[in-house]
Amino acid sequence: MQLSHWRSSGHFLNVDGQQVFYKTEGTGPVLLLIHGYPTASFDWAKIWPALTNKYKCVTLDMPGFGFSDKSPKKYLIKEQADTISEVIRHLGITSAHVLSHDYGDTVAQEMMAQQLENDLAFRIESLHLLNGGLFPETHRALPIQKLLLSPIGGLIIRFLNKNAIRKSMHNIFGPNTPPSDQDINDFWILISTNNGHQHMHLLLDYMKQRKQYRERWVSALQNANAPLRLTAGMADPISGAHMVARYKQLIPNADVIELDQIGHYPQIESAEAVVNSITSFLGRYAN
């Protein structure tokens, strides 16, 4: 699917004065897909056709990402969770299975914490995590991310361009599954739309929030009142094999699917394996 078609087949919703891009397709049990940093919902495009054959899929570009509004501000994970809840409420959905990746994992952890507090606008029926910084102690940020998060981030961001994104993405994909030139072009369009490439350092505040709310977000997984699965690219230098090992230590009866030689974006690098993992997992719980 081309990025232009993805955008033209989506919709916009005003949430607290922000235009939020969302897309929904298919019939059946609801599957909410939450993207990662620094890209957007188009990350799901390669698995979207297979999933919409079985489920009513809903996804969105969180504020600060993709085709949604982007402001020069720090975005709180709780604000992102609230935005998602508004989209779900707008669509009249009362329960959903959730698939999340990277930054989206952290948002899903906050939503699971809200569910445990009986404070979520809908019911999470299951949560399927892909590679992400579930535990701040295992998150290995890229050097460029550390610089952007530092006091000089506002200066460095001026030099961010497509070539920098290409280099970073090639470093985090698996050794045998590098991003294509088209992938890089799409990533850059998503990042730079609405001048978003000038605000990427502000979005990185989530790394500080992970440390601040570690107990809340880790305990949300440890005490989850919905089934969990983690499908992980083991070659991911950011949140790969080392994160999986920690997950198995901390999460009771951990359900983990390991994808050897796959990096940080398993839904792009190994779409078929990810679809198989999703459908086998939801086959137990989605009716």
Protein Blocks (a to p, Z undefined) as FASTA:
>chain_A
ZZklmmmmmccddeehiacddddededjddddddddfbbfklmmmmmmmmmmmbccdddd
dehiajbccddddddfklmmmmmmmmmmmnopabdcdddehjlmmmmmmmmmmmmnopaf
bdcfbdcdddddfblklpccdfklmmmmmmklmmmmmmgcfklmmmmmmmmmcfklcccf
klmmmmmmmmmgghlmmmmmmmmmmmmmmmmmmmmmmmmmmmocbdcdddddfklmklmm
kmmmmmmmmmghiacdddehiafklmlmmmmlmmmmmmmmmmmmmZZ
